[in-house]
Amino acid sequence: MSAPLARRALAEAVGSAALVAMVVGSGIQATELTQDAGVRLLANSLATVFGLGGLIAVFGPVSGAHFNPVVTLAAWLTGRRAPDGPTLRDVAAYLPAQTAGAIGGAVLANAMFARPLVQWSGHDRSAGHLWLGELVATAGLVLLIFGLARTGRAHFAPLAVASYIGAAYWFTSSTSFANPAVTVARAFTDTFAGIAPASVGPFIAAQAAGALVGLALVATVFARPAPTPATPTPAPAEPEATTPAEPVGPAANEPERTAPAEPEPAAPAGL
């Protein structure tokens, strides 16, 4: 990525804001349209899948489309020795941008549905099985993203990451927050997608543990192959020059006879 750091940080902020606006806004809309909890979750997950895939496709070429402090920190840990890996300066710019953007997205969603701009959530999510769900969701996300990168399939990220998050909505007990910035932002809305402020800390701790598990799986499953030393190709041997045999006998003392030179044809006129 060759874009200036300020532009990349802005892309992270805008992408994070849009992502949270989609999550919170679709949750509010679903709540107003139906009382069926399953339909609400379906609407919420579909909006997130389609929206996240589009955001990754748009902002990926600019900032990498992390939108997630866990992904940014994991990218720094795995790429800090690479010449093109993220630096601590990148991390220091990305994390605040992601968090501020995510909070802005929650406030925007509240405003779009005529809710108080900031309304602390009362949705308590403090339970061990929910924390385990977050650990699993985050580990799978990290495994997917960096597994794609190590196998040269990063171009599948928009589809693969969005599909995984959509699935994790349903197979994890926590509905797969898997993102500290999004978790903080969802405390700012007392709606379907909200999380009580007291539940935020344990969720983020579970996400951090899941990220470490995911990185360990990446290192184990997708171990980097040892570089193969290049074998030099031998240059083709040049044929040895041979000395023509000297004439033997009387011919050796005779002068060399040359054929009489033919007259050159005259050039055509006009050229």
N, C-alpha and C positions, 0 to 999 in steps of 0.2 A: 504493500500500500504506500503510495507516494504522496497522498494528500497531506497537507499541513495538519499538525496535531489539533489545532483549534477547530478545523473543519471536521476532523474525525470525531472529536468530542461532541460537537454539535449533532452529528449524525447519530451518535449513541443516545444523546438526550432526546432527540425527536423520535427515534425508533422506540425507545423505552416508554415515552409518553403515549405514543400511538398504541403500543401493545397493551398497556394497562387500561387505556380508554376502551379498547375493544373488550377486554376481559370484564371490566366493571360495567360498562354500558350494556353489553349483551346480557349480563346477569340481571340488571334492572329491567331491561325490556322483557326478558323472559318471565320475570316475576309479575309484571303487569299484565301479561297475556295469558298465563296459565297458573293453576294451582298445583299441577302435577310436578313433583320434584324431579322425576326422571326426564321429563320434557325440558324442564329448566336447565338441567345439566347438559342435555344434548344440545340445546341451543347455544349454551355458553361454550361448550367444547368446539362446536363447529365454527363459531365465529372466531375463536382463537386459532384454530387450525388454518383457516383460509387467510386470516389477517397476518399471522406470524410468517407463513410461507411467503406472502407478498413483501413483507418488511425485510426479510432476509435477502430476497432477490434484489430489492432496491438498494439497500444500504450496505450489503456485503462488499461490493467493490470499493466502497469508501472507507469504512471503519472495520470491516470484518463482521459487522452485525452481531456483536456479542449480546448487548442488551441485558447483561447478566454479570454481576461481579464475580461469581463462581467461575464462569467461563474465562473472564479476563485474567483472573489470578492463575487459573490452570494453564492458560496459554503462556503466561509469563514464566511459570515454573518449568514448563516443558521446553520453552524456546529461548530462555535467557542466555544460553550460550551460542545460539544461532545468530548470524549477522543480521538477519531480517526479523528476528523475534521481537516481541514487545519489550520495552524498557520500563524501568520503574517510573520514569516520567510519563509514559503512556498510561500506566496503571493509575498514577496519581490524578490524571485527567479523566480517565474513563469512569472510575468508580463514582465520584461525585456527580458526573454528568448523568450516569445511569439512574442514580437514586433520585436526584432532583427531577429528572424527566419523568420517572415513574410516578412520583408524587403529583407532579403537574397533570399527568394523565388521569389519575384518580379524581382530582379536583375538577378537571374538565368534564369527565363523565357525570359527576354529581350535578354540575351546572347544566349539562344538556338535558337532564331529566328533572330540572327544577327542584333539586335536592339542596340542602345546605352544602356550601362549598367544602367544608370540613365537618365531618360527623364521625366521631370515633366509633369504630365497630364494636358491637356487643357480642359478636359471634366467637364464643370460646372454642378454641381448638387445642386445648391442653390435654393430651392423652398419649400414652406410650405408643399405641398402635399407629397414631397419626404421625408421630416423629419417625417411626420406622418407615412409613409410607414415603415421607420426604427423603429419607436417606436412600431408599431404593430408587425413587424417581430421579434424584440428582445424580446418583451413580450411573444410572442408565443413560442419562443425557450426556454426561462427560464421556462415557465410553463410546457413545455414538459419534459425537462430534470429532473427538481426537482419533477414533478408529478410522473414520472416513478420511481424515487428513493423512494418516500414516499409510493408507492404502491407495492414495492418489485419487480418491473419489469425493473430494470436498465440493465438487460442483453439484453433487446430489443433496447438499445441505438444506436448501429451501424446502424440498419435498420431504426429506428424511426426518429432519428435526421437527417440522410441523406435524408430520404423521405420528412421530413418537409422543409428542406432547398431547395430541388428541387421544391417543391410546392410554397414556398415563392418567388422564382425567378419570378414566373408568377403571383401570386395574389397580390403582393405588387408593388407599383409604383417605389420603389427604387431598385428593384431586390434583396432585402434582403442581405445587407452587414452584419448587425447584429453582428459586431465584430470590436472593436476599433483597434486591431492590424492589421487586414486585411485591414481596412479602411486606416490606415496610409500607409501601404505598397503599396496599389493600387494608391497612389499619385506618386509613383516612376516610373510609366509606362504610356506613352501617347498612350495607345491602347484601344481596345474595353472595357476592364474592368477597365480602369483608372478613377480617380476622381481628380478634380483640388484641389491643396493644400488649397485654400480658402474655399472649401466645406467640408473639413475634420472635422473641429471643430464643426459645427452644427450637422453633422451626429453623431459624438461621443456623443454629448449632448442628442440627441434623443435616442440613444442606451441606455444611462444611465437611462433616464426616463423610457424607455421600460422595463429595467431590474427591476426597482422598481415596476412597474405595474405588471410584471410577478410574482415577489415574493409575492405581495399582493394577487394575485389570487391563488397562491399555498397555502398560509396560510389560505385562505377562503375556497377553494374547497377541499383541502386535509388536513384539520385540524388534528393534531396529536391526536389520541384517548388517553383519560386519562388512565393511567395504572391501571389495576384491581388488588386489593390486593389479594394475594394468601390466600385461605381458608385452614387452617390446617386440615388434615384428622385425625379423632380420631383413636387412636390405639385400636385394638380389646381387649375387656375385657378378662382377664384371669379367667378361672374357679376357684372358691374357693375350697381349699383343704378340704376334709371331713374326719372327724375322725371316723374310723370304730367302730361300736357299740361293747361294751364289752359284752362278754358272760354272760348270767344270769343263775343262778342255779348251779347245781353240776358240770357242765362242766367247770365252772370258776376256780375250784380248781384242775382240772386234768392236769397232765403234757402233753405238746404237743407231739403227736405221729408222728414220721417220718418214711417214707418207707425206707426199707433197700437199700443201694446204690448198683447199678448194676456194675459189673466189666467192666472197659473200654476195648474195643477191642484192640488188639495189632496192632501197625503200620505195614503196609506191608514192607517186607524186600526190601532193595535196595533204600529206600527213605531217 
